[in-house]
């Protein structure tokens, strides 16, 4: 799905005020995100994501009831428009500063303390691998796709056998500073589509990988662990969740390879580092 296709879906949905075709594109990744007036619209890549979009809206409403600062839906359910799930959200005020890892930790603590009475799915960290590889098609080497499938299967089995250090419960599922918005009233959690009920260590391993692979400075990682109160690297299961997330992150980039040479180059860099077992190779956000 490119920007033009996504814009067409927004126009067909009729959910934005004024000329929807002139809405500002905020992001184009797993979803296309557009803003106009006081609303934001997310367009999913395909109909397979409809159930997830509907769940994201329900989770946002639940978080509101729990008093957790998070993005709020402007429509009560997701729509399916021309084969794409569409959700509508209240637009947040402009950020007052970039989010930092410690801001994320301060939101994760109340999220991880939430009751588990709300029915949440397991965190299917590797569940998107097949879809992302399918979307990549012939743009990637079939041997690389086969390698990632084999790696996915191994880490799925290993993750299922883990003994957690923390109690299972609600997690964000993609706990990165980019999913925190710092408004005038403080940090707000956004992008709730991976919100799950699973090992709370999932949320903490994300930042450990950011430090090890993406160049997050040690002082910022230390600020994150200090604000949260624990360093997941002390847990002997950390390497398993880290490896699973590396596998998913590699496959995620693959879906952009057919239309973006930079994505293909980044995908190939990541696969090569996994094949070589070289954890020092720097990965770049995409």
N, C-alpha and C positions, 0 to 999 in steps of 0.2 A: 504494500500500500504506500503510494507516494502522496505528497502534499495535495496535488490536484484531486486525486481520488477522494482523499479524506475531506477536502473542502466540499466536494460534491455531496458527500453524505451529510455534512452539517447543514447544507442548504436544504436538502431533501427532508431532513428531520424537522426543520422549522422551529427550533428551540432557542435560537438567539435573536435578540432584538435587532432591528435595522437590517442592513445588508450583510447577511451571514457570510457571503463570499468574501467580504473584506475583513473578517475577523482575524485577529493577530495570532499567528502560529507561535506557541510557546515551546513546543517540543515535538519531536517525531522519533519515537522509539518503538516500544511495545504498543504504545498508543500514540495517536496524533492528538495533540492538546491545543485547543483554540480558546481565545478570550475575546469577549465583546461586552461592553458595559460592565455590569456587576456579576456576570456569569462566566463560567468556564465549561467547555464541552470536551469530553474525552471520547475518541473514536477508536474502537478496538480493531485489530487487524483482520479478524475473521469471526464467523458465527460461533466457532468453538468456544470463544471467550465470553459468551452471553451469560452463562451461569455465574462465572466469576465476577462479571460486572454487576449483576444483581446482588450477589453476596456482598460486594464492596459497599453498595448503598446501605444494605441492612447493617453492616458492621459500623458504618459511620453514624447511623442513628443510635446504635447501641452505645458507642463511645460517648455520644452526646449525653445519653441518659446516665452514664457513669461519671460524667464530669471531666472526661479526658479532653484536653485541647487538641482537636483534630478538625480537618476539613469537613464541611457539612454539605449534604446533597441539597440541591434546589428542586429536584423532582423525586417522587417516591419510588421510582423503579427505573431500571434500564430499558431502553428501547432497542429493537432490532430494525435497522434501516439499511436497505439494500445489502443485506448480508453482513452488516457490521453492528456490533453493540455500541450504543451511545448512552452516555450518562452525563447529567448536568449538575454543576456544583456552584455554590456561592463562591464568588471570587474573593480571595483574601486581599487585605490592604498591601500596598507595596512594602517589601521588606525593609527593615531599618539597618540591617547588616547581614552579611553571609552567616549561615549556620556553621557552627563548629562541632567537633566530636563531643565536647562536654555538654552541649545543648541536647544532642541526641541522647546521651546517657541520662540526662535529667527527665526526658520523656519516657525512656524505656523503663525506668524504675516504677512509675505508677502503672504503666501498661502491664508489666510483669507481675504486679500486685493485684491485678483484677481477678474477680472470681471466675470460675470456669463453668458457670451454669449456662452461659450462652453457647449454643452448639457451633463449634468452629471446626473446619476441616484440618487435617494434618497438613504440615508444610511439605508440599510435593516439590522439593527443591529441584529434583531432576525430572519432574513430570513434563516440563516443556522441551526437553532435549530433542525428542523425536519430531515435534512440530517445527522447531527451529531448523533442524537439519533438512526437513522436507522443504521448508521455504527456501533454504540455500540452494537446493537442487544441484544442477551440474556446475555451479560456480565454484564449488569446493571439490577437492580431491576425494573420490569415494573411499580411499584408504583412510583418510582422516576421519570421515564420517563413521566408518566401521570402528576405528580406534575409540572414538568418543562413546559410541554405543556400548562397547565392551567395558570401557572405564565406568560408564553410568551403571551398568549392571553390577559391577563389583562394589561400587560405593553404596548402592542401594542396599545390598545385603549387609555390608559392614555397618551402615548407619542404623539399620533395624536392630542390630545386636548391642548398641551402645547402652551403657549405664550412665545416666546423667548425674551431674553434681547438684543441679538445681531442680526444684519441683517442675513438672510439666505445667503448661498453662498458656495463656494468650501471648502471642508474639507478633511483632510487625511483619517479619519475614524478609524484609529488604532494608535492614536498618543501616541507612547511610545518611550523612548530613544533608545530602541533596534532597532527602525526603522529609526535611524539617524546614519550616518557614518561620523566620523570625519577624513577627509583626510588632506593632506598638505595644501589644499586651503580653509579649513573650513568645516562646517557641510553640509552634503548632505542627502536629504530625500530618503529613499528606501522603498520597499514593498508598491507599489501604488495600489494594487488590491482592497482596500476598499475605494479608493478616490471617493468622492461623492459630491453632491450638496444638502445641508441640513442645519440643525441647527448647527451653529459653536460651540455651547455649547457641542456637541458630543465630539469634540476633547479635550475639557478642562475637562470634567467629567472623562476621562480616568485617568488623573493624580490624581484627587481627590480620585478615587477608589484605585489607587496605594498607596496612603498615608494611606487610611483607612483600606485596606485589606491586602496589600502586604508588608507593613513595610517600605515604602519610608520615610526617615527621614524628620521631619518637616522643617528643614533648607533647604532641597533640594526642597520641595514643595513650600516653601516661595520664593525661588530663581526663580522657574518656574513662579509663579504668578506675581512676580515683573518684570520679563523679558517680560511677555505677557502684563501686565498692568491691569489685572482684575482677581479676584478669583471667579470661577463659583459657589462656595458654597454660595455666596451672593444671588444667583438666587433661587426663590422658586420652580423651576422645576428641580433642581439638583437631588433631591431624586428619581424622576421618571426615568431619564436617567441612574442614578447610578444603580437602581434596574434592569432596562432592560439589562444593560451591565453585571451585576452579573449573570443574567439568561443565557445570551449568553455564558459567560465565563465558566459557570458550564457545559453547554451542549457541549461546544467545547472539554473539557477534556474527555468527555464520549467516543468520537470516538476512543481514544487510549486505552480504557479499555480492548478490546479483546486480545491485545497482550502485555500489560504492566501492571503488578500488581500495580506498583506505581501510574499509572494514575487512576486505579480503586479506590485506597485508597484516592487519592486527590479528585476525583469526589464525593465519599461518604462523605468526610469531608465538602465539599462545600454544598452539598445538605442538610446535617444535619444542618448546620449553617443557611441556608435559611429557612428551616422548623421551626427552633427554634426562628427565628428572632434575632439571636445573631450577631450583627455587629462587635463584638470584636474578633471573631474567625479569626485567621491568615490564609490566603490562601498562597499557594506557587506556584511560576511560574512553568509552565510545558512546 
